[in-house]
Amino acid sequence: MLENQRTRLFAPVSAHLANGSIVTGTLRQCSIRTRAEALARIFTHSPEQQAKERAIAQAVSERDATLKTDYERAATFFTAARKLSDHYVQEFNRAGKAIPPPAFTSHEQQRLGYHFKHGVTMPTL
């Protein structure tokens, strides 16, 4: 699982029901937290409510799969970019040239500063 459990529970998703309608909800709304709640749901939840909860749980699973795929694609891109940059450095070293400093726009510098400040990094593979 890519996200921590708390984020997964509270992330809103939209789900399609069998009747064609679309509902939104979170996994937290569908989760059973106590035995008493499980027993109460047996008697109080209609088949429509149960279908809604199953659809939301399915939508969360699909969202998790999509996030995992996106993460794997980003990691593959990061690996390829790292190899390309290592090759670039080797070529400069062979030629005996100094590596030029990066040329970032002010907007890119702000974004990099934000990521550095908040500890957001790409994984090293």
MODELLER restraints for C-alpha pairs under 7 A, 6 or more apart:
rsr = mdl.restraints
at = mdl.atoms
rsr.add(forms.Gaussian(group=physical.xy_distance, feature=features.Distance(at['CA:2:A'], at['CA:68:A']), mean=6.39, stdev=0.5))
rsr.add(forms.Gaussian(group=physical.xy_distance, feature=features.Distance(at['CA:9:A'], at['CA:26:A']), mean=6.30, stdev=0.5))
rsr.add(forms.Gaussian(group=physical.xy_distance, feature=features.Distance(at['CA:9:A'], at['CA:27:A']), mean=4.87, stdev=0.5))
rsr.add(forms.Gaussian(group=physical.xy_distance, feature=features.Distance(at['CA:9:A'], at['CA:28:A']), mean=4.87, stdev=0.5))
rsr.add(forms.Gaussian(group=physical.xy_distance, feature=features.Distance(at['CA:10:A'], at['CA:26:A']), mean=5.51, stdev=0.5))
rsr.add(forms.Gaussian(group=physical.xy_distance, feature=features.Distance(at['CA:10:A'], at['CA:27:A']), mean=6.50, stdev=0.5))
rsr.add(forms.Gaussian(group=physical.xy_distance, feature=features.Distance(at['CA:10:A'], at['CA:28:A']), mean=6.00, stdev=0.5))
rsr.add(forms.Gaussian(group=physical.xy_distance, feature=features.Distance(at['CA:11:A'], at['CA:26:A']), mean=5.84, stdev=0.5))
rsr.add(forms.Gaussian(group=physical.xy_distance, feature=features.Distance(at['CA:12:A'], at['CA:24:A']), mean=6.70, stdev=0.5))
rsr.add(forms.Gaussian(group=physical.xy_distance, feature=features.Distance(at['CA:12:A'], at['CA:25:A']), mean=5.41, stdev=0.5))
rsr.add(forms.Gaussian(group=physical.xy_distance, feature=features.Distance(at['CA:12:A'], at['CA:26:A']), mean=4.74, stdev=0.5))
rsr.add(forms.Gaussian(group=physical.xy_distance, feature=features.Distance(at['CA:13:A'], at['CA:24:A']), mean=5.54, stdev=0.5))
rsr.add(forms.Gaussian(group=physical.xy_distance, feature=features.Distance(at['CA:13:A'], at['CA:25:A']), mean=5.73, stdev=0.5))
rsr.add(forms.Gaussian(group=physical.xy_distance, feature=features.Distance(at['CA:13:A'], at['CA:26:A']), mean=6.22, stdev=0.5))
rsr.add(forms.Gaussian(group=physical.xy_distance, feature=features.Distance(at['CA:13:A'], at['CA:56:A']), mean=6.91, stdev=0.5))
rsr.add(forms.Gaussian(group=physical.xy_distance, feature=features.Distance(at['CA:13:A'], at['CA:59:A']), mean=6.42, stdev=0.5))
rsr.add(forms.Gaussian(group=physical.xy_distance, feature=features.Distance(at['CA:13:A'], at['CA:60:A']), mean=6.53, stdev=0.5))
rsr.add(forms.Gaussian(group=physical.xy_distance, feature=features.Distance(at['CA:14:A'], at['CA:22:A']), mean=6.55, stdev=0.5))
rsr.add(forms.Gaussian(group=physical.xy_distance, feature=features.Distance(at['CA:14:A'], at['CA:23:A']), mean=5.54, stdev=0.5))
rsr.add(forms.Gaussian(group=physical.xy_distance, feature=features.Distance(at['CA:14:A'], at['CA:24:A']), mean=4.23, stdev=0.5))
rsr.add(forms.Gaussian(group=physical.xy_distance, feature=features.Distance(at['CA:14:A'], at['CA:25:A']), mean=6.58, stdev=0.5))
rsr.add(forms.Gaussian(group=physical.xy_distance, feature=features.Distance(at['CA:14:A'], at['CA:56:A']), mean=6.97, stdev=0.5))
rsr.add(forms.Gaussian(group=physical.xy_distance, feature=features.Distance(at['CA:14:A'], at['CA:59:A']), mean=6.80, stdev=0.5))
rsr.add(forms.Gaussian(group=physical.xy_distance, feature=features.Distance(at['CA:15:A'], at['CA:22:A']), mean=5.53, stdev=0.5))
rsr.add(forms.Gaussian(group=physical.xy_distance, feature=features.Distance(at['CA:15:A'], at['CA:23:A']), mean=5.34, stdev=0.5))
rsr.add(forms.Gaussian(group=physical.xy_distance, feature=features.Distance(at['CA:15:A'], at['CA:24:A']), mean=6.14, stdev=0.5))
rsr.add(forms.Gaussian(group=physical.xy_distance, feature=features.Distance(at['CA:15:A'], at['CA:55:A']), mean=5.64, stdev=0.5))
rsr.add(forms.Gaussian(group=physical.xy_distance, feature=features.Distance(at['CA:15:A'], at['CA:56:A']), mean=5.50, stdev=0.5))
rsr.add(forms.Gaussian(group=physical.xy_distance, feature=features.Distance(at['CA:15:A'], at['CA:59:A']), mean=5.67, stdev=0.5))
rsr.add(forms.Gaussian(group=physical.xy_distance, feature=features.Distance(at['CA:16:A'], at['CA:22:A']), mean=4.56, stdev=0.5))
rsr.add(forms.Gaussian(group=physical.xy_distance, feature=features.Distance(at['CA:16:A'], at['CA:23:A']), mean=6.49, stdev=0.5))
rsr.add(forms.Gaussian(group=physical.xy_distance, feature=features.Distance(at['CA:16:A'], at['CA:55:A']), mean=6.73, stdev=0.5))
rsr.add(forms.Gaussian(group=physical.xy_distance, feature=features.Distance(at['CA:17:A'], at['CA:52:A']), mean=6.73, stdev=0.5))
rsr.add(forms.Gaussian(group=physical.xy_distance, feature=features.Distance(at['CA:17:A'], at['CA:55:A']), mean=6.50, stdev=0.5))
rsr.add(forms.Gaussian(group=physical.xy_distance, feature=features.Distance(at['CA:25:A'], at['CA:56:A']), mean=6.40, stdev=0.5))
rsr.add(forms.Gaussian(group=physical.xy_distance, feature=features.Distance(at['CA:26:A'], at['CA:56:A']), mean=6.91, stdev=0.5))
rsr.add(forms.Gaussian(group=physical.xy_distance, feature=features.Distance(at['CA:27:A'], at['CA:56:A']), mean=6.75, stdev=0.5))
rsr.add(forms.Gaussian(group=physical.xy_distance, feature=features.Distance(at['CA:27:A'], at['CA:57:A']), mean=6.10, stdev=0.5))
rsr.add(forms.Gaussian(group=physical.xy_distance, feature=features.Distance(at['CA:30:A'], at['CA:53:A']), mean=5.37, stdev=0.5))
rsr.add(forms.Gaussian(group=physical.xy_distance, feature=features.Distance(at['CA:32:A'], at['CA:38:A']), mean=5.99, stdev=0.5))
rsr.add(forms.Gaussian(group=physical.xy_distance, feature=features.Distance(at['CA:79:A'], at['CA:125:A']), mean=6.84, stdev=0.5))
rsr.add(forms.Gaussian(group=physical.xy_distance, feature=features.Distance(at['CA:89:A'], at['CA:99:A']), mean=6.95, stdev=0.5))
rsr.add(forms.Gaussian(group=physical.xy_distance, feature=features.Distance(at['CA:92:A'], at['CA:98:A']), mean=6.66, stdev=0.5))
rsr.add(forms.Gaussian(group=physical.xy_distance, feature=features.Distance(at['CA:92:A'], at['CA:99:A']), mean=6.35, stdev=0.5))
